[in-house]
């Protein structure tokens, strides 16, 4: 038996959840006001028979592990440790050799920190440079800032002298092997060193910033270049750049307390923020901010305040990072730095109070984009070209708004300002969504569950609870009607009555649990199933019609340079019109029945 199964067998879902909230008996189940959103009437239910929970208002649920993850704001391994301790289960999930290897890499990183700190103390120009940037001695010590000297193998020699193997030092990402030779040299040379820590404050890697007075080339000949302005530890057994946010180990408590995270660009910006009392700040780079980083931040707050100058605000990388944060339903604000100022670190050095006022004057992201776009065209009558450029600039941030009411509001505002019909913007927005490929999207945990997904789950839940209606499902339903990938795979198991995997069995219990609380009479089950199927068919046809209508308009509006349309375009247009009419008739028939 796996540790997860053993924990589930020892712990009861009701007892675990009652450790956090008060449950009230409701028939064979238990209920309570949902701990994850404000409500007056209880919509949070717990099933002791199925060992699962679900909120019928915010549409989230799962088992004891998912509940502890969400209520504690932690990841699965941490939830596993908490529940294992509660259940008295000893975890032996990790190979002892791998665990030992990690410990060695942690030790090497700790030794490197001490080495770099001593090097900083011994190098007066580097220490003076850091102090001149505004850092106090206690801040330098708190963030364990150091310096790597200009010797090509200084750290390597130090670590091997105290007993560490070259192979382990290489695995920690601190040295590089010279091509075609059994020789190694330090990755970091002549750099200000910033240790990178995990959420527990354990050093797992480094960022090295080139020291301004350093030569561009060091060591024995042309093989040993210092590198770019910043050099980072590569991916290792203990360092994954997608999971590390600089400063979060020190900021997480204050972020949760203030319910806001301030995101700045660089390490010095972050350190100066903390020194000035802005301890809910973390450092993120616009190009490096990932979905994993946002999921981590989401555990502590839904309010994210980006700080950058006006020029950076127009950069694609920064806009993509902000757009991704919007898609994860963060409330995003922007603090704009004065044009004359370089970065937050410089502002704080001059006046911490000025930095505080900049944060206070931050504005919601869409307000900022609107103001920025319309300020470029300060005239009463906008030309068609002006309107096209403004639309191009604003539709993407509007598209990234997940809340449909808020999105509709901004579409109305834009239509009003441009003096055009709102439906034109809606169509343009839909076209952008349809054409985008390969973008990062929010996981299901953060995205809104639509009415269509609810219908899908109700339909499958009913046929699972009443298997005598399986034949009706097989005759009247096909997988392509489903929008949800998870359910597309699962419905095949349902239709063949072969639910075997643990994941499928859990999902089946979960769907049955959902429909049990809908109080559908047994005599009405077939009618309810038929309603779900028809609604899913209608949605499927509507989506197809929308796509075909956009394809038709695109063909009709293609610039021909005064030349007649090509025969193949005419033929394609005719086929699209025929297909549109056929699907429209099919939709009308379903709607009228």
Secondary structure, 3 states (H helix, E strand, C coil): CCHHHHHHHHCCHHHHHHCCCCCEEECCEEEECCCCCCCCCCCEEEECCCCEEEECCCCEEECHHHHHHHHHCCCHHHHHHHHHHHHCCCCCCCCHHHHHHHHHHHHHHHHHHHHHHHHHHHCHHHHHHHHHCCCCHHHHHHCCCEEECCCCCHHHHHHHHCCCCHHHHHHCCCEEECCCCCCEEECCCCEEEEEEECCCCCEEEEEEEECCCCCCECCCCCCCECCCCEEECCCCCCCCHHHCCECHHHHHHHHHHHCCEEEECCHHHHHHHHHCCCCCEEECCCCCCCHHHHHHHHCCCCEEEEEEEHHHHCCHHHHHHHHHHHHCCCEEEEEEECCCCCCHHHHHHHCHHHHHHHHHCCEEHHHHHHHHHHHCCCCCCCCHHHHHHHHHHHHHHHHCCCCHHHHHHHHHHHHHHHCCCHHHHHHHHHHHHHHCCCCCCCCCCCCCCCHHHHHHHHHHHHHHHCHHHHHHHHHHCCHHHCCCHHHHHHHHHHHCCCCCCHHHHHHHHHHHHHHHCCCCCHHHHHHHHHHHHHHHHHHHHHHHHHHHHHHHHHHHCCCCCCCCCCHHHHHHHHHHHHHHHHHHHHHHHHHHC
